[in-house]
Amino acid sequence: MRVRIPAKPPKGFRGREASRPPIMQLVKLGGSVLTDKARVTTLRPGHLRRLAGEIARSGEDLIVVHGAGSFGHIKALRHGLHQGYVNDDQIPAVAEVQRDVRVLNLAVLDAFRRAGLRPVSLPPSAIARMEDGALRYLDLEGFRMYRDLGFTPVTFGDVVLDTRRWFSICSGDLLMLALAEAFRPKSAIFVADVDGVYTADPKRVKSAKLLREVRPDTLSMVDTRSSEAHDVTGGLEGKLRRMITVAQYTDRCLLLNGLKKGRLVAALRDERVVATRVTP
């Protein structure tokens, strides 16, 4: 994947890059935590406010990615946007989904501001390009420079241009992978609505067991057939494989439950927390 890294800061720049760069962490706020994925464009404001507060209390330098949840997946699936261009009937849907995910993004920005953070939005439709469903280009200059100025960059799952399909879904997980490869963060934390990776869907299978660690050679222990019906980004197996790749570029890659109070802030502070550790 081609990415553009900016040159050194201009002479006289007095941002954080002028001294020793801070250690950064990546956080993915899953759509299942921020939204009700069964109801179109339905926010879960209480969880969003709490997670924003936990991020602010951690005091850590972060880049945040959030999923689209019910602001993206339901309509994208209904109109087949994950398949790329099929007919002109999809064009209004692309515009509508892009608008909807920005509504969610604005809610995230507002919650972060109220928590005392200085968030800034970087929409993938403006800075990313896909090729046949794969992320091939991401302009990283904004992420780096906003961080240097003390902002918290926030990006999200979106519909972006594709050189072969005309448009594609750029998921939050793909963005996490690109950002991890570029910035080599101290940790990459995926926030979901379950305690971690289970041998089966714990919401449907009572005997499902939580795995404390997932590696490529243990993927066969996970039943991925019960992935969410509204997911247009590759399902559970695709997510796990991307997380394993993310783990190659960070010291620690975790999947934890964002519905449980205090777990995210504990993980950001490198404290012990119930979670699944993903290793390459």
N, C-alpha and C positions, 0 to 999 in steps of 0.2 A: 504494500500500500504506500502510495506517495503522500508524504506530508511535508508541509512547509514550516520550517523552524525559523523564527526571526533571528536577525543578526544581534550583536551585542547592543545594549541600550545606548541611545545617543549621548554624546558628551553633555555633562551637566545634569543627567537624569538622577533624581533623588528618591526613586522608589526602593522597594525592598531588595531589588537586584543589585543595588549599589553596595550592599553589605553581603553577608552570607545568606544564600537563598534558604527559605524555610523548608522543612521536610513536609511534603504534601501527602494527603490521603485522598482517595477517590471513594465517593459514596453513591450508590445507585438506590434511589427510593423507588421501589416497585409500584406499579400501577395498582396492584392488589391491596396495597396498604393505603394509598392516597385516595382511591376511588372504590365505589361499589361496582365491580366488573360485570355484574349481572344487569345493571340498569344504566342506560346510555347517559353519558355526561353527568354522572352523579358523584360529587365530591364527598370525601369523609373528612370534614374540616377539623374535627377534634383531633384525629390522629396527625393531620398535617401540622397543626399548631404545636402539638407536643413534640414531634420530631424536629421541627424548626428550633424549638427551645433547647432540645438536647444537643443539636449541632452547635448552637450558639454557646452553650455552657461548656462544651468541650474545649473551646479556645483553639481548635486545630485549624491549620491551613488546608482548605478543601477545594476540590472541584466536585460539583454535584451533578449527577445525571438523574432524571426521573422518567419513569415509564409513562405511557399514554393511558393505560387502563381503559375505562369505559368511555374516555374522551376520544379514543382512537380505534381500538380493536374491533368494536361491534360494527361500526359503519364501514371500516376498512374491509372486514370479512364480507359484509353484505354486498359490497360493490366490487369485490375481487381485486382490491388495490394491491394486494401482495403478489398478484400475478403479473403486474405491470399493465401497460396499455392493451386493452382488448377492443374497446369501442368508445365512441365519443360520449356515451352516457356516463362514463366514469369521471369525466372532467369536472362536472359540478361537485362530485363527491370528493375529489382531491382537494378542491378549494374549501369544502366544508370541513373535512378532517383537519386540514392545516389550521383552519380557524379555531376548531374545537381544542386542539392540543395547545394552542396559544392561550386560550382561556384558562386551561389548567395551569400552564406555565405562569401566567399572571397571578393566579391564586398562590402558587408556590413562592413567587417573588414577594408578594404581599406578606405572607406568613413569615418569611425570612427577615424582611425589613422590620416587622413588628417585634421580632425576637432580638433585634439589635445587630443583625448582619447587614452587609452591603452587597446584595446580590446583583448580578448583571446577567441578562439573558443572551445566549448565543444559539439562535435557531438553526438547526441542521440544514433546513431548506436553503439557507443563504450561504453556508460555509462547507457543505459536504456534497460529494458526487458519488453515485453508485455505478457499477458496471455489472449488468446481469444479476442484480440482487446482492452483490458484494460491495462493501465500502472500499472505494479506491482512493479517495482524496478527502482530506479534512484539513482545513486551514487552522493551524494551531496558534497563529500569532495573537489572536484575541485572548485566548485562554492564558497565554504566558504574560501578556502585557497587563491585563486586568488583575491577575494575581500579584504582579509586581507592584501595582498601585494599591493593593490591600482589599480588592473586591473578592467576592466569592462567585466565580463563573458557574452558571447553571445552564445546562443543555438538556435535551429531551428527545424521546422518540417522535419521529416526524415522517412526513412523506417528502421525498427528495427526488431530484432529477436523476435519471439512469440513462447512460449512453446507449444501452441496447433496448431496455424495456420502456423508455421514456420517463417512467417514474417508478419508484420502489419504496418500500417501508424501510427506513433506517431505525432500527430498534435501539433502545437504551443499552442493551448488552453489546451491540456492535460498537457503540460509542465508548463504552467502558473499555473494550479491548483496544481500540485505537488510542485512547488517552493513556492507558496503562503502558502500552508500547512506547509512546512518545515521552512520557514524564517519569516512568519508573517510580511510582509512589511507594511510600512506606507500607501502605495497606490498601486493599480494595475491598470494600464492604458492601455486600448486596443485601438490601433490606426487603424482606418478604413478609407474608402473613402466616408463616409456619416457622417452627423452631430451627429448621435446617433442612437437609436432604434426608428423606426417608426411603426405606426400601419400597414403599408404595405410597399412594396418595393418602395421607393420614386422615383426611376429611371423609374418605370413603372406605378405607380399610383399617379396621380397629387394631389389627395385629401388626400394622406397619411399625418399623423400628427406626429410630433416629440414628443416623450415621454420624459419628463424631469427625470422621475424615473421609473424603472422597478423592480417589486417584484414578487415573485412566484404567488401571487394572481392576478397579472395584466398581466400575460403571455397570457391569453385568448384574450387580446386586440390586440395582434400582429398576423398578417397573415403571417405565416412562409412558406406557400406553394410555394412562388416564390423564393426559395433559388437558389443560383447560380448553373448552370448546371454542372460545372466542379469541384464542391466541393466534396471531398471524405472523409471528416472528420465529417460528421453528419449533415450538413446543419445548417440553422439559428436557429432552435429550439434547436439543440444540443449545439450550441455555447452559446445561452442565458442561458441554464440550467447550463452549466459549469461556466459561469460568475457569476451566482447567488451563486454557491458553492464557487467560489473564494472569493466572497464578505464576506463569513463567516470568512475569515482569514486575513482581512485587514480593516483598518479604512475607506478606500475610494476606490471604484471600479468604473471606468469611461469608457465609450465608446465615443470617439471623432473623429473628422475629421482631418486626417493627411494631407489632401490636402490643408487645410487652414493655411496659414502662421502664425506662432506664437502660435497656440493653444496648441501644445504639451509642449513647454517651459513654457507657462502660467500655464498649469495643474501641471507640475512638481514643480513649485514654489508655488503651492496651491492658485493660483489666480482664479478669476471667469472666466469661459470659457463655451462656448456653448457645451453641451455634455449631455449624458444620464447617470445618476447615477444608478448603479445596487446595490440593497440591498438584504440581505438574508431574 
